[in-house]
Amino acid sequence: MKKLKKLTTCIMILFFAGLLQGFTPNTAISKTTDQNTMIPMNFTDLAQKAKPGVVNIRTVKIVKGGGRVFRHFFGKPFGENDPFKDFFEPFMGQGPQKEFKQRSLGSGFIIDRKGYIVTNNHVVENADEIKVKLANEKEFDAKIVGRDLKTDLALIKIAASPDLVPLKMGDSDALKVGTWVVAIGSPFGLEQTVTAGIVSAKGRIIGSGPYDDFIQTDASINPGNSGGPLINMKGEVVGINTAIIASGQGIGFAIPINLADGIIAQLKTSGEVTRGWLGVAIQDLTPELAEYYKVKNQKGVLVTHVFEGDPAAKGGIKANDIIIKIDGKPVPTARDLSSTIAGISVGKKIAILLMRDGKKKTVYIKIAKRQDDESLVKKETETSDELGLKVSELTPETARQLGYDEKEKGVIITGVKAGSKAEQAGINQGDLIKEINRKPVSRLNDYQKKMQKIKKGETIHLLIKRSRIGFIVIKITK
C-alpha cells in the first residue's frame, strides 16, 4: 500500500512538473515577444497618436417643402374633404415653401497641415453646410475641394491651423489578411470611437461601383464611421472606412489607401478625377479559352472587340489578342485591366504585352480620357417608367464608351430610382435591355410598346447584358 502511495505521488509530481514546463521563464519571454506582433496587449498608444488626426464631420442640407416624411405625416390627414384644408394647404407645396434642415454625420482624417481632409463622397454630397470638429473640440467650416462618385471619395478643406495633426499614409498592398487594424470615427455620432479587428479579406467586390476593390475587416464599422481611417499597427492609414452590410454583423469595408492616393491627388490639383480609356471590350480568360488561344501557364484578359478610332485600334491591338501586362504589371483579370487603365494619366504612352496566335508581342498605346457615363446619354431620347427605370436609345458613342459593340441592339438604362422595384431586383445603370419576355428590344419605342402591354401584377423577364460581365436574366413584377 505504501509503495502504491509513493508511486502515485511520483506520478503526480512528474505530471505537474510537465505542466509547469510550459511556463518556464524562457518560454514566457518567447511567448510575450511573439504575441506582441500577433495579439497586441492594448491599442492605447496607437489610439492616442492617431485620434488627433481624425475628425467628426457634420453636414446640413436645406430641403424645401419638408420632404417625403413631412408630407407622409401631414399631407391630407383627413382625406379629400379635409376640414383643416385651409390650415394645412400652405405646408403642402401649394403655398410658400418652408425650408427644413436635413442633418447627417460622418468622419474624416487630416492629410496635411494646410487643412485638407479625406472623407466619403456620400458624407458631403449635396451638403449646403459642412462643419468639421477636431479631437480637441475646435470647430471649422469646410468647403468641398472635389468629389469622385465612382469610388465614393471626397476631399474637403478647412483653414490651415497649428492644431492640425496629419495622419501618415501606409501601403495597403503590403497589408496581409489576418493582420490587426484599427478603425477610428464617429459611429452614430459617438466621436473618436476606436474599434479593432483583423483584415478578413482583400479585393472584395460588393457591387457598389466599377472600381470595387475593398478591404474587408471585422473591426466594428457603423453608420457615422464613413470616411474615417483604417489604421495598421504602425499608425499608418491603410484604408478609408466606407461600407457596411446591413444584414451582417462584424463585417465592414474600406477603400484601400493605394487606390485612393491617385484620386486624392487629382482632387487636390483639379477638383475632379479623369480616368484613362483604352477602347476595348474585354473578358476574363477561362482555362478553355487559354487552351484555345495557346496561352500556356499565363494569365491575361481576352480582347473581344476593339473600338474604331480609339487608342487600342490606333496602337495595333486586335480582337482575340490576350493582354498579359501593362507597363510590366500583370493584369490577370478584366477588372484588374480596367482599374489599371483607369489609373493611368491621360496622354501617357504605355507598353502592353499581349499574346497573338501563341506569340508574345508588345504594342505602345497613348491613353485617352474616359468620358463620364452620364454624359454619354442623349437626354432628349430618355424615358422613365413605373419600375423606377430611366432608359434611352443606345447610340454608337454610348455603346463604345460603356464597353458594348457599336452595332449592339437594345435600350440602355441611364438611371435607377432609389428604393424602386428595379433597384430591388438588382438592375444597374449602364445595363442594356436586350429582350422583354423573350421578345427582342432594339429601340426605345419597342421597349415602351412591350411594357405598355404588360398588366400591373404580371411578371416581367428581362434579358440584360451587363458590360464586362455578360448576359443575366432579371425577374420583376410590374
N, C-alpha and C positions, 0 to 999 in steps of 0.2 A: 504493500500500500504506500509505504514511504517512497519507494522507487518510482511509483506511478506519479506521486505528487511532484517529485523532483523533475521527472520528465516533462510533466505538464508545465511546470514553472519555466524550464529551459525553453520550451516551445514558445511560450508567451513572450519571454524576453527576446527571443530571436524574431518573433513576429513584429513586436513594437519597434525593435531596432531597424527592421526592414522598412517600416513606415516612416520612421524618423530620418532614414537615409535620404528621403526625398526633400528634406528640409535642412540639409547641411548648408553652411554659410556660402560655400562656392556656388551651389545650385541656386540659392535665393538671389545672389547677386546676378547670376546669369539670367534668371527669370525676369528680374526687375529691368535689366538692361534691354532684353528682347521686348518685353511688354511695353516699354516706353514708346517704341516705334509702332507697336501694333494696337495697344489699347491705352490711350492717354489717361494718366491719373486724373486730370481735370483740364478744363479748357479756359481757366481763369486768365492766364497771361495772354493767350490768343485773343480772347474776347475784349480784354482791356485795351489791347493795341489796335484792334480793328474797329471797335464801336465808334470812335470819334470820326471815322470816315464814312459812316452810314447815316443817311438822312431819312426823315419822315416827310412824305410829300402829300399835301392836301390840295385838292382841286375843287373849283366851283364852276359849274356850267349853268348859264342862265337859260331857263326854259320858259317860253311864253305859253300862257293858257293852262298851265298846271299839269299838262301831260295826261297819259292814259289813266294813271292812278286817281288823279283828281276827278276826271270825268266818270270813272267807274263808280266812285262813291257819291258824287253829287250830280251827275247828269240825269235829269228827268227822274227823280226818286219816286214820283207819284204817277208815272206814265204820261201819256199824251195829254190827259185832262188834268194837268198839274195846277192845283190852286195857288201854288207858290211860284208859278212860271215867271211872273214879273220880278220876283226876288232873285231867282237863280239864273235868269237869262243873261245878265252881264258876265257871269262866270263861264258861260258855255261857248265863248268864242264869237258870239254874235254881237257882243258889246266890246268895251275896252278890254284888251288882253293884258292881264296882270302877269308880272314876271315872278318866277319862282326859282330858287337856287337849289340845284342838284349837287350834292357834295359826294366826294369819294376820297379814298385813302390809298396810298401806295408807299413804296420805298425806293431808294436810290443810293448811289455811292459816289463820292467825290473822286475825280481822276486827276485834278491838278489844282494849284492854289489860285488859278485865275477864275475859278468858280464854275467850271464845267462839271456836270453831274450826269451820270448814265442812269436810265430807268427804262421801263417798258413803254412802248407806244400807247398801249391801252390804258395806262395810268394817266396820261396827259392829253390824250386825243380829244379834240373839240373843247378843251378847257378854256374858260374865259378868265379865270384867275388861278395862279399856281403859287402856293406857299411852301417854302422849304424850312423845316426845323432841324437844326443841328443837335448833336448829342448834348451840347452844353445849354440847350434850351433857346438859343438865339434863333430868330426867325428872319427870313429873307423873302422878298418877292422874286419869282423866277420867270424867265421867258423861254419859249421853245426855240432852240437853235435849228433843229432838224428832226425829222421822223422817218422811219422806214417800216411801212406796213407789213412787208413780206417776212421780216424777221422779228417783228414786234419790238423794235428797239427805238429809243428816242434819246436825244441829247438836249438837256436844258442848261441854263446858266443863271447863276446868281452873282452878286457883286463880289469882287475879289476881297479876301479878308485873311488876316493872320490866324483866324480861328479855324481855317480850313485845313483838314488833315487828309491828304490824298492816300488812297489805298494803292498798294503795289500790285501790278498785273502779273499773273503767273502764266503757266503753259498748260493749257487744257489737253493738248495732245499727249503730254507726258503723264497725265492723270491715269491711274490704273484702277480697274474695277476692284472693289474691296477696300480701298483706302479711305481714311476718315476725312470728312469735310464738315464745315460749319456753315449754317445759314443764319444771316442776321437781317432783321427787318421789323415791320410793324404789323404783324398778323392781327386782324380785327381791330386795328388802331392801337394795339399794345406796343408802344415804341420800344426800340432797342431790345427786342426779344432775340435770344440766342438759342438755336437748336443744333443738335449734332447727329450725324449718321454716317453712313458709308456710301460710296459710289456703287449703285446697284447695277448699272449698265451704261454703255456709251453708244452714241449713234442711233438713238431711238427716233423713230418716225411715228408721230402721233396724229398726222393729218391736219396740222394747223397751217401749213403753207408749203410752198415748193422747195424751201431750203431747210426743212426739218433735219436736225442733227443734235438731238438733245442729250444732255447728261441726266440720267435717272438717279435719284437719290432717295433714301428713306429718312433723311433729315426733315423734320416736320416743316412743311410749307403750306400756308393757309392764305385766304384772301387778305390782302394788305402786305404780304411778303413780296408781291410782284415788284420787280425792279431792284430788289436788294441783292447783295453779293453772296455767292457761294465761295467759301474760302478754304484753301488747303491748310495743312498743319504748319506751313511756313508763314501763314498770314497773308498769302497772295490770293488775289481774285482769280478763280478758275472758271466761274460761270455767273450768269445773271438769272436769278430765280424768276420763273415765268409762269409755269402752268401747274395745275393740279388735276387729278381725275376725280370728278365729283362723287363717283360711286366707289372709289378706292380710298383706303386709309394707309398712310405711311408711304405714299408714292408721290413724288414731286419731280419736276423737270426744270432744267436750267439750260440757257443758251451757252455753249462753250465760248470762253473769252477769246480764243483764237479765231473763231468765226466772227465775233463781234468787233474785234480790233480794227479791221479794214473798214467796216461800216461806220464805226465811231469816227475814224479819221476823216472819212468823206463828209459826214455830217458836220464835223467841226470846220472843215475847209469850205464847203459849198452849201451846206444845209440840205443836201439831197444825196441820194445814192444812185450811181449809174452802174449798170452791170454789163458784162461782156456778152456778145452774141456771136455764135459760130455759124448758124444757119443750116442745121442738120436735124433730121428726125432720127431718134436712136432707140435702142432697146438693149436689155441685158443679154449677154452671150450665154446661152444654155450649153450644157455638155454636148447635146446633139448638134447644135449649131457650130460649136467649136470643132467638132469632128468633121462636119460637113465642109467648113471653110479652112480645114487643115491648120487649126491653131492648137498646137500641142503644148501642154503644160504652160499655157498663157491665159491670163485673164484680161478681158477687154470688153469693149462696147461695140455692138454692131450698128453701122450706119444704114438705116433703111431708106432714107431719102435725103437728097441734097437740094436745097432751095436755090434756084437760079438767081444769079446776081449777088448772092451773099458771100461772106468771107470764105467759107469752105469750098464753094464752087470755084471761086477765083483762085484759090490756093491749090486746086487739083484733087480734092477729096471726092471720092465717088461712092455711089450706093454699093453696099456689100463690103466696104472696107471695114476692118476691125481696128478701132483706135485703142492703143495699148498704153501710151504715155503722153503726157502734155508737159513740155519743158522738163523732161526727166522724171516727172511724178506719175506713178501708176494710177490708172483710172479703171478699177475693176468692175464698177457698176455704172449704169446710166445716171444715177443720182450723183455719184462721185464726179462724173464728167460735167454734168450740168452745174454743180456748185463750184467746180474748179474754173470753168469758163466764166461763170458769173462774177467770180472774184478777180478776174484779170482786167487790168486797166484798158479802157477803150483806146484803140490806136496802137497797142503794143503788138509786136510781132513775136509769135510763139512757134516752137518746134513741136510737131505732132508726129509721134512714132506710130505707124499703123502696119497692119498685115494686109496684103493684097495678093490673092492667088497663092497663098502659102509663103510669100516672101515679105521680108520687112522693108519698109520704105519710110523715109522721113520727108514731110512736107512742111512748108513755112506759111503761116496764116497771120494776117493782120486782123485783129479783133475789132468788131464793130460794136455799136451801142444797142443794147436790147431795149425795145420800146415797151413802155408800160402797157400791160394787158388791157387796162380800161380805155386807154387812148386809141386802141385798135378798133373799137366798135363804132359803127356809124349809128348814132343815137336816133336819127330820123327813121331808121328801119326797125326800131326796137318796139316790142310789145310786152305786156305783163299779163298774168292771169291769176286765177283764184288759188292755184297751188303755191303761189309765192315765187314764181319764176319770172325772170325777165329774159326774153330770148330775142335773137337778132339774126338777120341774114349773115351767112358766112362768106366774107369776101376773101379773095386770094391773099390779100395782105394780112388779114386776121389769121387765116389758116397757117400761113408761113411763119408768123411770129409765135403762134401758140403750139407749133410743132406738128401740125397736120399737113397733109398733102394739099397743094394748091387746088387740085381738082376734086377735093373731098366734097361730098354732098351731105347736107344736114343743116340744122339750125344751132347756133352757138348760144350757150347760156351765159348771159352777161351779168346776172345778179340773182341772188337767192335771199329772200326776205328772212330775217331772223325770226325763229320760232315757227316758221311756216311748215306745211306738210312736206314741201320739197326739202327743206333743211333737215327735218327729222328723218327723211328717207335716205339721206346721205348724198344728195345731189350737190355738186360743187360748181362755182363759177369757172367757166372755161371748158366745161363738159360739152360734148357735141351729141345732140339727139339725132340718131340715125333712123329709128323706127318707133312707131306708136302702135302697140298691139299687133306687132309683126307686119305692119304696113310701112313701107319706106316713106321718109320725110326728107324732101330735098330743098324746099323753100319755106319761107315764113307763112305764106297763105296755106300751104299744105298742113303745117302744124296747127294753125288756127281752125281750119275746117275739121280736122280729125278730133281736136279737143272739144269743139262745139257739139259734136255728135255723141260724145260720151256723157251719160247722165250722172247726176250727183249721187254718190254712194257706190258707183261702179269702180271696179279695179282697172288700173291702167298699168300696162307693162311697157316700160321704156327701155329700148336698146340704146345704150350710151357708149360713146367712145371717149376715153379719157387719155389725154396726152401723156405719153411715156409710160402708160400702163396697159392700155388695150381696151377690149370690149367688156362691159358689165351690163347686167340686167337689173333694173330697179323697179320694184312693185310699189305702187302708190294708189291710194283711194281718193277719188275726186270728191 
